[in-house]
Amino acid sequence: MSAPTTTDTAHPDGQTADPRKVASASAVGAVIEWYDFFLYGTAAGLVFDRLYFNGLDGPAAQFAAFGTFAVGFVARPVGGLLFGHFGDRVGRKTMLIWTLLIMGVGTAVIGLLPTYDQIGVWAPILLVVLRVLQGIGVGGEYGGAVLLAVEFAPAGRRGWFGSFAHIGVPGGLFLASGAFSIASLLPDEQFLAWGWRVCFLVSIVLLAIGAWIRLSVMETPAFQQVQEAKHVTDKPVVEVLRHQPRRLLLGMGTRFVEGFTFNLFSVFFLAYAVTEVGMDRSTVLHAIMLGSAVGVVLVLVSGALSDRVGRRPVFAVGALVALVFAVPATRLVEGGSTLGIVVVMVGGLGVVYGVVYGPLAAFWSELFDTRYRYSALSLLYQLSGVVASGLTPLVAAWLVQRAGGGLELVAAYAVGVAVLSLVCVRLLPETRGRDLTVDEAPAHPSR
């Protein structure tokens, strides 16, 4: 066997793996899982209020649809805790196969679900159950996908390789918006009857592709070293709360601007532009696709840049842009022009989201010790996501009602979120170059 190259990662057992292949596998699997998850968000803004909550008045139906959207985020911490626990005890790879199966099956069944007119109240109840399954699956997905890329990466390129796991979010949104954009070409009657369902049923094919890719990847060397040293902890969640609670809480704070931005632009602004402003559905979806494509590129660029200048400076620039862009974005959405909505989506989903999200895979991973890193990332991402992401459309809809239909309070909310994340990143240490094989907290061998 040849000696490891500068891009190969050596395992404790002598095997080597190319981080580029591992990062690619992480990216593909993450895109598929987030495609499944974001299909629901798009459908919540365009379909579910008309098919599953049509027993309610217009605004109430949309509010209920956004409520089921939020349920997925409430379920995500359950998945994060469950798969994080076993990911720190059994391994990253096995958990990623299970999360993919749960997501794929749950999404496909949504595509077959009867409507309110067909089975009455059971339709929204079953929709909520399936959304919970989606939330559990994606809740366990995040930590494993990130660590698969980061723990294989060379120390000086973790920002770059880790960002591949993060293109799953804008990449998944791009595919979900693209699928709905194609389905929207159908006459409205056919779109509501069966067109939107095809987008969900495609998940079966994507599930098979993702499972095949992930089965070909080895366990990460960092976790294997923990296993060989017999430092696997029995209670990873307890350990992270005992040894690094401050980093966990501040890390959650940095999550706010990322989660809020993504769901404000991709879910709430989509629904507001179509239902309140009266814009064409396809126009807004195309703008979201363009913004997502820009986001994929900038996630990679900002991740690589964080390897050179540090995680904190790159993130801070993105959060500052979010603060400055808040008021202009809401004004442009209210304006209802095609150019305006393109600028909004490219600025929000492309520039802001791409820059803040790119360095976070490496940054968050480097904050925590290997023994409980999966659990720590899952807690950070999923618990904060309930408020930062899942409640964003609901809160924004409530603020619009309080403002009499305008978006000025939503803009103020966006400014506050950006300030919170800027304060939190200022209080965290720079992690670029940290040795992931050296734990900062004392190890407790498993019993």
Order of alpha helices (4+ residues) and beta strands (2+ residues): beta-beta-alpha-alpha-alpha-alpha-alpha-alpha-alpha-alpha-alpha-alpha-alpha-alpha-alpha-alpha-alpha-alpha-alpha-alpha-alpha-alpha-alpha
